[in-house]
Amino acid sequence: MPAAGSTGTRKGGHVQDSDKAVWAYMIEHDGKQLADSAGRLGATNNEMEMTAFLESLKKLEQLGLTQAAFAVCLELPVRYQVG
């Protein structure tokens, strides 16, 4: 299974249409973990980080947690696998 990443992550590289890109979020609330993820080809790391952030905000709104304080981590030091 190839690791998520793109040719754009190498010095002088550019994201190719065939590069795999993923986003994910996890919300911890009331002792529960809620998560979602998806991906697409040809997207940049920045696009996926912002997509994860926006999707998590949508979920918080659906849960009625628009007044709750929250912390955000846009990048984790883990290499995820895409299958």
C-alpha positions as CSV (number, residue, x, y, z in Angstrom):
1,M,0.0,0.0,0.0
2,P,1.7,3.3,-1.0
3,A,2.0,6.1,1.5
4,A,0.0,9.3,1.1
5,G,2.2,11.9,-0.4
6,S,2.8,13.6,-3.7
7,T,5.6,14.4,-6.0
8,G,5.1,18.0,-4.9
9,T,6.6,17.2,-1.5
10,R,10.0,16.8,-3.0
11,K,12.3,19.8,-3.7
12,G,11.4,21.2,-7.1
13,G,8.5,18.8,-7.5
14,H,4.9,19.6,-8.5
15,V,1.7,17.8,-7.6
16,Q,0.7,15.5,-10.4
17,D,-2.9,14.6,-11.3
18,S,-2.2,11.0,-10.2
19,D,-0.8,11.9,-6.7
20,K,-3.0,10.7,-3.8
21,A,-4.1,13.3,-1.2
22,V,-6.2,12.7,1.9
23,W,-7.8,14.8,4.6
24,A,-9.1,13.7,8.0
25,Y,-10.4,15.1,11.3
26,M,-11.2,13.7,14.7
27,I,-13.5,15.5,17.2
28,E,-13.4,14.5,20.8
29,H,-16.5,15.5,22.7
30,D,-18.3,14.1,25.8
31,G,-16.0,11.1,25.9
32,K,-16.7,10.2,22.2
33,Q,-14.5,10.4,19.2
34,L,-16.1,11.4,15.9
35,A,-14.0,11.2,12.7
36,D,-14.3,11.5,9.0
37,S,-11.9,11.4,6.1
38,A,-11.8,11.3,2.3
39,G,-9.3,12.0,-0.4
40,R,-8.8,12.9,-4.1
41,L,-6.2,12.8,-6.7
42,G,-4.0,15.8,-7.6
43,A,-4.7,17.9,-4.5
44,T,-2.0,19.7,-2.5
45,N,-1.3,19.1,1.2
46,N,-2.5,22.6,2.0
47,E,-5.8,21.9,0.2
48,M,-6.3,18.8,2.2
49,E,-5.4,20.4,5.5
50,M,-7.9,23.2,4.9
51,T,-10.6,20.8,3.7
52,A,-10.2,18.8,7.0
53,F,-10.5,22.0,8.9
54,L,-13.6,23.2,7.0
55,E,-15.3,19.7,7.2
56,S,-14.7,19.6,11.0
57,L,-16.3,23.0,11.4
58,K,-19.3,21.8,9.5
59,K,-19.5,18.8,11.8
60,L,-19.2,21.0,14.9
61,E,-22.1,23.1,13.5
62,Q,-24.2,20.0,12.9
63,L,-23.5,18.9,16.5
64,G,-24.6,22.3,17.8
65,L,-21.2,23.1,19.2
66,T,-20.7,26.5,17.7
67,Q,-20.1,28.1,21.1
68,A,-17.6,25.5,22.3
69,A,-13.9,26.2,22.6
70,F,-11.7,23.9,20.5
71,A,-8.1,23.3,19.5
72,V,-6.9,22.6,16.0
73,C,-3.9,20.7,14.7
74,L,-3.6,20.9,11.0
75,E,-0.7,18.6,10.6
76,L,0.3,15.5,12.5
77,P,3.8,14.0,12.4
78,V,2.5,10.7,11.2
79,R,2.6,9.2,7.7
80,Y,-0.9,7.8,6.9
81,Q,-1.5,5.0,4.4
82,V,-3.9,5.3,1.5
83,G,-5.3,2.2,0.0
